[in-house]
């Protein structure tokens, strides 16, 4: 039986609708020390959250290297393109 024709299709559709209203901010870098930390921001409030964390943002769906600040504008992580 295909996924779309089972009763789970109703649940999947409800989950899909819910996901369109959620904003998700998640670290995508494994725990531990790393040279780069990747934070993914997705959802309807993504732009305002990204701007709060790192200032002006550009077009959606493009990765950027940016500094990250806390709520008091203190630097959490700096951006660098040099090793």
Residue pairs with C-beta under 8 A, 6 or more apart in sequence:
3 9
3 12
20 44
21 43
21 44
22 43
23 41
23 42
23 43
23 44
23 45
23 46
23 49
24 40
24 41
24 42
24 43
25 39
25 40
25 41
25 49
26 39
26 40
27 37
27 38
27 39
27 40
28 38
28 39
28 40
29 36
29 37
29 38
37 77
39 53
39 68
41 49
41 50
41 53
46 60
47 57
47 60
50 57
51 57
52 71
53 66
53 68
53 69
54 66
54 67
54 68
54 69
55 66
55 67
55 69
57 64
57 66
58 64
65 79
65 80
65 81
66 79
67 75
67 77
67 78
67 79
68 75
68 76
68 77
69 75
69 76
70 76
